[in-house]
Amino acid sequence: MNGAAKGAIIGGVFLAMAGGAGYGAYTLVNGAGSGKDTTTRAAKGSGPITEQEAARTAKDFLDAWAAGDGAAAARLTNNPQAAQTAVAGYRAQAHVSKAAITPGAATGATVPFSVAAEITYEGASKPLAYESKLTVVRGLTTGKPVVDWQPSVIHPQLGKDEKLRAGAPATPPVKAVDRNGEELTAEKYPSLRPVLDQLRQTYGAKAGGRAGAELWIEPAAPDAPKRTLLTLAEGEPATLRTTLDAKVQAAAEKAVARYPEASVAAVKPSNGHVLALANHRKDGFNAALEGARAPGSTMKIVTAAMLIDRGKAGADQPAECPKEASWGGRSFHNLKNFDLPADATFATGFARSCNTSFIKRIDDVDDDAALSKEAREVFGIGLDWKTGVRSADGKVPDATGAAAAAAYIGQGQITMNPLNVASVTATARTGQFNQPVIVAPDLDGRPIARAERRMKPAVAQQVVRMMKLTASSGTAAEVMGTVRGSDKGAKTGSAEVDGAGSPDSWFTGFSGDLAAAAMVEGGGHGGDAAGPIVAAVLNS
């Protein structure tokens, strides 16, 4: 065997082959299970797991798994019940008819292995190959080496309480296309994978497709979409048109790839259609639509609209911007403690992102619910958006004291995601809230959120003018200088998060009939990380 691990399939039997130190020769077990305990009795030990112990325990476990002997495999883990159920389900529910499991060399207590399997369901068969790994730990009471049971041992994409299943799925496949008819696939647009799964779950049957046969991951949450791993027999997908734009989506995917923990969303202000969403995150979370983080100074778009709406500020009116201001027993300061001349206008304070210009107006407003009312009644924040896929609504709760001051500058209890903030910019751009959608509501008759009132024309004109000033000579000037065209505006933001070494980077902007917002967790100032992402999307 030249010291290397080997694997093969012979007829209908499972064969685990192992070579190298700590392994014997071939272990061959009938595909139905021999009925015998094929495991080696592990000796009680102490101290760290040795590579020899890891290799021997892994071999015994993989032999038992390959034999379909769930009981024997389970006894070699620290969670026998879960392991036995998973091993039994591998054949009974995932319909694995053949498998060769090939262990690699142990590195410390970890042993990698490869699986070459065949899935068979109602006459349809397809090969399935993947690699996984297991870790050997010492039993808490016995001291014997055992496999630290995790669902990912069975398949690397399995999470807690998830299962492998094969058969005819309940929902037919869909062929999702963009607004111009171009097909959208997870292979070409990785950020869309969770969205495409949700579109299938929600609209597969309604769109008129026919299910085939597949191997999928059954999620732990009942409302979560299944994740297809392998198509055994093609169904007939129905075409599902979305509002997305393949060109904008491609630009968004490329832009977020430059920054870790980055998310972006883009909408069309004139109708609320979502043109793109993208994420680049280790956890795979769709933060662009489902995130909930403090939006920082991008919230000043809403605060400015509220202040102007109530006659407490005006773009050309003086607005004091000292280095520091106090409210509710808490002191707030500007970035690097800058201040502005006494004759500075409110528009200049907005463009320079002066926190104190906003906080010093709380006393004039004299209404704890003013900001939450503006957010809900004009910007549609918190109105239960039904976008066509899972999304989180922004939250702007009533606040008093120091919490109210924090809310004015997008901190405290306020939470949003890039889609929420992109919609805020779109509403400011047009003066009217158009609820973001990815699938047209007439397909399923779902209700669309409507704001209680439009933004007053004079208010909208001033807010847009201040955003344009921010883009031309304020904190967004450097980034927006790279965006083509002259009809453009922006707002930067940075949001401090408890326990984080660096603030979240936020940036939102518009160019013509396109609005976008991005967030990079721990990315620093808005123009540093989130800004270039938005610029790339606006240029698409």
N, C-alpha and C positions, 0 to 999 in steps of 0.2 A: 504493500500500500504506500510505500515511499514516505511514510510519516504523515500523509495527508488524509483528511476525512473523505470518505466516499459515500455515495447514495445511489439507490436504484429502485425501480418498481418491478416486481415480478408478478404478472397476472393480476389477480385480485387480492394480493396480500400486501400488507404494510411492511416495509423493510427499513429498519434503522441501521445504518452502518457507521462505525466509528473507528478511527485509527489514531495512533499517537499515544503518548504517555497517559496512563490511567485508564485506557480503554482495552477491551478484549477484542475478539474478532467480531464477525457478524452476529447480530441478534435477529432471528427470523421468527415471526409469530404469525399464525393464521389470521386472515383478515377479520374473522368473526371473534377473535380473542381465544386464547388457549384455555382460559378458565383457571390458569395457574398464576400465582404471584411471581412475576418475573423479576421483581426488584431485589437488589442486594441489600441485606440488613446493614444499615449504616452504624458504625461504631460511635459510641458516645465520646465526645471530645470537649475541648475547651480552647479559648483563645480565638483569634481570627481564623476564618475559613482558609484552608490551603488550596492551592490550585489543584492538587490531587483530589481533595475532597469535592471540590466544585465539579471537576471533570467526571468523577465517578457518580455523583448524585445526578448530574445532568443526564448522563448516559442511561441510568436506571429510569429516570422520569420519562425521557424521550422514548425509550423502548416501550414503556407501559402505554404512553400516549399513542405511539404508532400501532400498538396492538388493539387500540380501542378499549383498553382495560382501565376504565375510569377509577375504579376502586384502588388499584395498585398505584396509579399515578397520583391519586389524591393523598395517599399515605406518605408520599414523598414531598409534600408541601406543608406550609404553615397555615393553610386554609383548606382543609380537605373537602368540605361541603361545596364550596365554590368551584374548586378544581374539578371535582367529580362531575358536577353538572356541566361544566364547560367542555370537558373531554367527551362526555357522552353526546352533547349537543353538536360537537364537531362532525360526527357522522350522521346522527339522526335528524338534526335540523339544518345543518349546513350542507348535508348530502355529499360529503367527501367520500368518494368511492375508492380512491387510491391515494397514497401519500408516501413519500420518502423524506425522512427527516435526517438531516446531516449536521451533526454538531461540529463546531470549530474548536480551536484551541482556547482553553480557559485563560483569561487575563484576570488574575486575582480571583475574586469570587464570581465573576461574570463569565458566562459561556454563550457565545453567539451560535446561532444555528440557522440553517436554511431549510425551507419546506418546498417540495415539488409535489403538488397535489393535483387531483382531478375531481371536478365537481360534476355530478351526474344527476339530472332531474328530468323525469319523464322522457327519457330517450335522448336528451340533449346533454352533451358533455363538452367541457372546456378545461384546459389546464390552468392551474393557478400556482404561481411561484412567488415566494416572498422570503424575506429574512427577518428574524426576530432575535431576541436574546432573553436570557433568564439570569437571575442572581441567586446564589446559594447563601443562605444565612444559617446560623445555629439556632436550633429549637430552644425556646425560652425555658422549657421545663426538662426536656430530654438531653439537651446539649448536642443532639445529633444534627448533621447537616441536612437541611431541607430546602426546597425551592421556595423562594419568596414569591408567593402567588400574586400575580397581577393579570388582568384580562389580556394585556398586551403580549403575554407569553403565547397565547393562542394565535393572535394576529396583532401586529404592531399598531394598527389603527383603532383597536378596541379600547374604549375608555371604561370607567367604572359603571358596572351594571349593564353594559352593552353586550349584544350577542350577535353571532354570525347566523344568518338565515339564508336559505335558498328556496326558490319557488316562484310562483306567479305573484308579483307585487299587487297590492290593492289599487295602486294608482298607475295608470298607463304613462309611458314616457311622453315628454313634450320636446319639441324643437323650438327653443326660444330664439327669437330673432330681434334685432334692434329696430328702430323706427324706420329704417330704410330697407328692411328685409334681410340683412346680413345675419347669418347664424352666430349665436353666442355660445361658446363652449368653455368649460372650465380649463381645458388644456391651453387654450389661447388666452383666456382671461381668468387667472387663478382666483382673484378676489371674488369672482361671481359664483364660485362653487356652492357656498351655502345658500345664496339667493336662487340659483338654478334648482337646487334640491327643494327649496320651499315652493318655488313656482310649480314644480311637478306635483308636490303633495297637494297643493291648493287647487291647481287648475287642470291637472292631468285628465281627470274624468270629465270635467266641464268642457274641455277643449275638444273632446271627441276622439282621443287616441285609443289604441288597443294594447293591453299589457302582453309582454313576452315572458321570458323566464330569466331570473337574475340571482346573483349572490349579493347580499347587501348586509350592512351593519344596522341592526335594530337598535335605535337609540333608547336610552334609559327613560327620557321624558316622553310621555305619550303624545304630546303635540309637536315634538321635534321631527324633522324630516329624516327618512331613511337615506343612507349613503351607499350608493351602488358601487360595488367593487368589481363585478364581472357580469357581462351580459352573456347568458347561455343561449338564448333564442331571441332574436330581434322581435320586438313588438312593432306596432305602427304608431309612431309619434304624431301627435297633432301639432300644428304650428301655432305658437303663442307669440303674438307681437307684444313687445315691451316698448317703453319710452326711451330706453337706453340708446346711446349713439356709439357705435363700435369705434369710431375715430377718437372720440373724447375718452372713452373707456381705456383705449390703448395708451393714451397720453397719461391718464391717471395711474394706470398700473406701473408705467415706467417711472413716473415721478415719485410715487411712494417707495419704490424699491431702493431709493437713495438714502432713506432714513429709517432706522429701526423704530418700531412702535408708532408708525405713521398711518393716518387715515385721511381720506378726502371724499367729498361728495360735490356733485355739480347739478344744478337745476336750471331750467329755462324760466326766467321770471314771468314771462307773458302768460304761461299756462301751468306752471308748477311741475312740468314733466322732469323726472330725474334722468339726467343724461349719462351720469357715471357715478360709480362708487368704487373705492379701492382701499385695501388695507395691506399693510406689511407688518405683521405682528407674529411673535413667537407662538402665542396661544391660539392663533387662527380666529380670534373673535372678530365679529363684524362690527367693530367700533364705529365705523362710518354711519351706520344706521341705528345701532343698538347701544352705543356708548352713553355714559352719563358722567360727564366731568364738568367742573367749573369752567366757563368759557372765557374768563378774564375780560380784558377790555373790549373784546368784540361785542360784549353786552352793552357797551356805551351807545351803540346804535339805537337800541330800544330805550335806554335811559334818556338819550338826547331827544328822541321823538316825544317822550312823555313830558319832559321839561318844556319843550317848545309848544307842545299841544296845550299845556296848562298856563302858558304865558309866563313861565318862570325863567326862561332863557330865550335867546335869539342868536342866530349865527353871527350877526354883526354887533351884538351887544357886548359890553365889557364883561369879563368873567375872571375874577381873581384866581390866580394860580400860585399859591405859596408853596414852599417846599413840603410843608406838613399841615395837616388839618386833623382835628379831633372830633369824634362824635360817639356818644354812648359810652364814654369812658375808654375808648380805644383810639390810638393815634395811627393815622394813615399818611403815607408819604409817596412822593413821585419816584420813578426810577432814577436811581443815583442822586436823589434829592434835588432834582432840578426845579427851577421856578421860572415864571414868565414875567415880563414887565407889567406894571399896574394897568396899562391901557390895552393889554392883550384881549382879544375877542374870544367868545365862546367857541367859534370855529377854529381858532388857533389852538385853544386848549384841547379840542377834540382831535385835531390833526397831530398834535404833539403827545396825545394820550395822557393828559394831565388828570391824575386821579382827584386832586384836591378841588379842581374846578367843578366837579360833579358833587363831591361830598358836601361842599359848603352850601349847596342848594337844598339840602334835605329839609332844613328848617322852613324854607319858603314854601315847600310843597304841602307840608302838614297833613299828610294822608298816608298811613302805613301801607295801604293797599294800592297806591298809585301805580307803582311799577308792575305789579302782578296784573292789574287791570289792563294797562297798556299792552303788555305781552300777550294776554289772552284775547282782548277785544279787537286789537288791530293786527297783531302779528300771528295770531292763531296758535300760540304756544300753549300746550296743555289741553288741546281740544280732541284728543283721541284720534290721531291721524290713522287712517286705514290706507296704507300705501300700496297694498297688494302683496307685501311680504312683511316679515316681522320687523318692527322698528320701535324705537323708544321715543316717547314724547319729551320735550323739554319741560323743565319745572322751574317756575318762578313763584315761590310761595310768598305770602305776606311776611313782612319782617319789621322789627322795631329795634331801636337803639343801634348798637354797633353792627348788628346783623343787617340792618337796613343800609348802612353805609357800605358794607361789604358787597351787598347786592347791587348797588348802583354801579360798581366797577366789575361786576361779573364774578364775585367771589362768594364765600359763605355757602348758603344752601342751594344756590342756583346750579342746575345741571343741564347740560346740552351735549349734543354730538354734532359732527360736521354737517349732517343733513339739516338739523335744526337751525344751525347758524347760517348755512347757505340759504335757507328759506327766509331768515331774517333779512339778509342782504337783498334777496329777490323782492321781498315785500317793500323794503325801503326804495328799491329801484323803480317799482311801478306804482307804489302807493296803495297796493291791494294785495291781500293774502290769497295765494292760490295754493291749496294744499298739495304738497309733493305726492306724486304717484309714480309707480313703476309699471303698473298694468292698468289699463283704462277701466274705470268703474262699471261701465256698461256690460262688461263681460260677466260679472257676477252680481251686479246690482247693489254693491256695497255702498253705504252712505259716505259722502265726502264732507270733511269739516269745513264750515263756513265761519269766517270771522264776523263779529257783530257789526263792525263798521270799517269803512275805508279810512286810510290816513288822510287827514285834511291836506288839500293841495299845497298850501303854504308850508305845512310841516314837511311834507315829502320833498318839496323843492329845496328846503334848507338842509335836510339830512343828506340828500344826494350831493349838494354843493360841498358840504363838509367832508364827505367821503372822497370826493374828487380832489379837494385840497390835501387830504391825507395822502392820496396817491401821487400828487404832483410835488408837494414840498413838505410833507409830514413824515411820520415814522414808516410809511409804506413806500416812500419815493424811490428808494434804491431798487426794491423788488419790482414795483409797477413800471419802472422805467424800462424793464425788459419786455413788457406786454405791449403788443402791437395795438395801434389805434389810439384815438384821443378820448373816446367816450368810455372812461373807466374810473372806478373809485374803489376804495379799500378801507379796511380797518385792521390794525394789528392787535394782538393780545398776548399776554402771558399770565398764566394762572398758577398761583402757589398752591401746592398740595402738601398736606401734613406728612412729614417723614420723607419727602422726596428731596434729593440733593439739588435738583434743578427744576424750575417751573415748567409747566406744559407750554408748548409753543402753539399759538393759535393765529390764524390769518384768514381773512375773508375778503373777497373782492368781486367786482363785476366788470364785464367788458361787453358792451352792446347788450344782447339778449342772452347772456350767459352769466350765472353767478356760481361761485364755488367757495368752499370753506375747507380748511385742513387743520388737523391737530396732530402734534407729535408729542407723545408723553415724554417729559423730561427734556424737551428739545430746546428750552431756553426762550429767548426773546422771539416774538412772533415772526419777525423778518428773517430770523436765522435759519429755521428749518421749515416751518409750515408755509412761509411766504413763497419760496421757490416752487413748492408743490402746486400751490394755487396758480402761480404765474404760468407754469407749464400747461395746466389744464385750460386756462383762459386763452392761451395761444393756440390751442388745438382747434 
